[in-house]
Amino acid sequence: MQDIILPEPVRTGGMPLCEAIASRRSSRVFSQRRFNLQAHADLQLLSDLLWAGFGQISPRRRSAPSSHNRQETSLYVLLPEGCFLYDAEHNGLTFVNGEDLRAASGSQDYVGSAAAEIVFVADTSKITGKTDRGVIETIYVDTGFISQNIYLFCASAGLGSVVRAMVPKGDLATRMGLAPSQEITLVHTVGWHGENS
């Protein structure tokens, strides 16, 4: 596998905001459908999803806020084809490794069955001048902004999603090759709705 260049994200249209808010819900039943990385429509959907979450609007502005604009959060995308790092500046997926880590990202029964797991990883070395508690508060609040964007995009696009805190963070961080300063906060499961969802 190699890096993936994503289509330019579509920044207009979609469901009206208040309808997306009313439609937003957590899904825990997913179909076996996957993102077809050879199909333009699926790559476009993935591009739009990641841009909505924490994409680049301008060199100093992202689609979700962060404390003092530190932009300490990275989005790792776990797919059947492997683990990728979302490159917001160049709108692509940087190949990390070829292991399917979806099922390793949690203990719930639906984990690993959805199309993608988006792992939020905060680089705590970018946060200075705060107590240990302040660092934790900052990275979780910033993760929440991104996760809510993903929820609203999924509602608008007809995808199912749920954010999760039950994550074996130590093991997953090792398998993803994260540095000591990189901390997994939450994981957001995204995919197509299954039956009875």
Secondary structure by P-SEA (a helix, b strand, c coil): ccbbbbccccccccccaaaaaaabbbbccccccccccccaaaaaaaaaaaaaacccccccccccccccccccbbbbbbcccbbbbbcccccbbbbccccccccccccccccccccbbbbbbbcccccccccaaaaaaaaaaaaaaaaaaaaaaaaaacbbbbbbcccaaaaaaaaacccccccccbbbbbbcccccc
